[in-house]
């Protein structure tokens, strides 16, 4: 992973995290929005501007790739680089969670 990717994506925003998490299976922007709402009990609602801007940037940076088009919807999937970034972020979050549990009074 090059320094640019690490600087831009580690630590990740919630939007970036959920996009990569949801793209472990091929999906389109609206499908990701719906899945994130479901996963977060409507606490996080990705707006179209945020969603499509993030998808475009992540595709340009090689974290996701365009797979196909279905009914005028672009279907994306996470790449190996995206999996690597997601794994780093999941480990970081797990470390934070474990530290919090250890320090809880």
C-alpha positions in Angstrom: 0.0 0.0 0.0 1.5 3.3 -1.0 1.8 6.3 1.3 -1.0 8.3 -0.4 -3.6 5.6 0.2 -2.5 5.2 3.8 -2.6 8.9 4.4 -6.0 9.4 2.8 -7.8 6.3 4.1 -6.3 5.5 7.5 -8.1 6.2 9.8 -11.2 5.9 7.7 -14.4 8.0 7.8 -17.6 6.2 8.6 -18.7 6.6 5.1 -15.6 5.0 3.6 -15.7 2.2 6.2 -19.3 1.3 5.4 -18.8 1.5 1.7 -16.0 -1.0 1.7 -17.8 -3.2 4.2 -20.9 -3.3 2.0 -18.9 -3.9 -1.2 -17.7 -7.3 0.0 -20.6 -8.3 -2.2 -21.2 -6.5 -5.5 -23.6 -3.6 -5.0 -24.6 -0.2 -6.3 -24.8 3.2 -4.6 -28.5 3.0 -3.6 -28.0 -0.6 -2.3 -25.1 0.6 -0.1 -27.2 3.4 1.3 -30.0 1.0 2.2 -27.6 -1.5 3.7 -25.9 1.2 5.9 -29.3 2.4 7.1 -30.1 -1.2 8.0 -26.8 -1.9 9.7 -26.9 1.3 11.8 -30.7 1.3 12.6 -31.0 4.5 10.5 -28.3 6.3 12.6 -26.2 6.8 9.4 -27.9 7.9 6.2 -25.5 8.4 3.3 -26.6 11.2 1.0 -26.3 10.8 -2.8 -23.6 13.5 -3.0 -21.5 11.8 -0.3 -22.1 8.3 -1.7 -21.3 9.0 -5.3 -18.4 11.3 -4.5 -16.9 8.6 -2.3 -17.5 5.8 -4.9 -15.8 7.9 -7.6 -12.7 8.6 -5.4 -12.4 5.1 -4.2 -12.6 3.7 -7.7 -9.9 6.2 -8.9 -7.7 5.2 -5.9 -8.2 1.5 -6.7 -10.1 0.5 -3.5 -13.2 -0.6 -5.5 -13.8 -1.5 -9.1 -16.7 -1.1 -11.5 -18.0 -4.6 -12.2 -21.0 -4.1 -14.5 -24.1 -2.1 -15.1 -27.6 -3.3 -14.3 -30.7 -1.2 -15.1 -28.6 2.0 -15.3 -27.0 1.3 -11.9 -23.2 0.9 -11.6 -22.3 -2.2 -9.7 -19.0 -2.0 -7.7 -16.9 -4.5 -5.7 -14.1 -4.1 -3.3 -10.6 -4.8 -4.6 -7.6 -6.5 -2.9 -6.3 -3.0 -2.0 -9.7 -2.1 -0.6 -9.7 -5.3 1.5 -6.3 -4.4 2.8 -7.4 -0.9 3.9 -10.6 -2.3 5.4 -8.6 -4.9 7.4 -6.3 -2.2 8.7 -9.3 -0.1 9.8 -11.1 -3.1 11.4 -7.9 -3.9 13.4 -7.7 -0.2 14.5 -11.3 -0.2 15.6 -10.9 -3.5 17.5 -7.8 -2.1 19.2 -9.7 1.0 20.3 -12.6 -1.1 21.5 -10.3 -3.4 23.5 -8.4 -0.4 25.0 -11.7 1.2 26.0 -12.9 -2.1 27.7 -9.6 -2.3 29.6 -9.7 1.3 30.8 -13.4 1.3 31.7 -13.9 2.2 35.4 
